[in-house]
Amino acid sequence: MTTRLTPDEIEELSRAEAAATAGPWRVFEEITELAEQNNEVRVCYERAGGVCEWCIALSGETDSDGPGRKWTPETLERWIADARAIAALRNAAPSLLAMARRSLEQDAEIARLRDELSRTRQLFGTALQRLQELGEHSFDLDRKGDKP
């Protein structure tokens, strides 16, 4: 993905967001505390009352081959950060997509206004040129007025 989303990318993300569970999503710290034992970190859909209804588990190979195959503290920290990012971005997705759509609309409006300004300048320039050809007045665009 580029740093600036295209209309097609926004539509694709909007379809994915609409089809997914709205949330709220969060990392349940009480489950995360067990992560070192379970070799997983969970991002949970939180139903009313703050209960983890179901989860997406982030799990993988451990960083050591010794007995118990536990994660290193660095790996566990990275997985917890990933889980928090996933939950935060999922919860923010509707707002982020709305902002992206508004940005595209504003870009289109800016382009339209620039075109209109260009046409207006061209028409104004043509009108000034015609007046000067007629010799009736001399105009200075910088002064925004006429000169005797």
Buried (B, 14 or more C-beta within 10 A) or exposed (E): EEEEBEEEEBEEBBEEBEEEEEBEBBBBEEBBEEBBEEBBBBBBBBEEEEEBEEBBBBEEEBBEEEEEEBBEEEBBEBBBEBBBEBBBEBBEBBEBBEEBBEEBEEEEEEEEEEEEEEEEEEEEEEEBEEBEEEEEEEBEEEEEEEEE
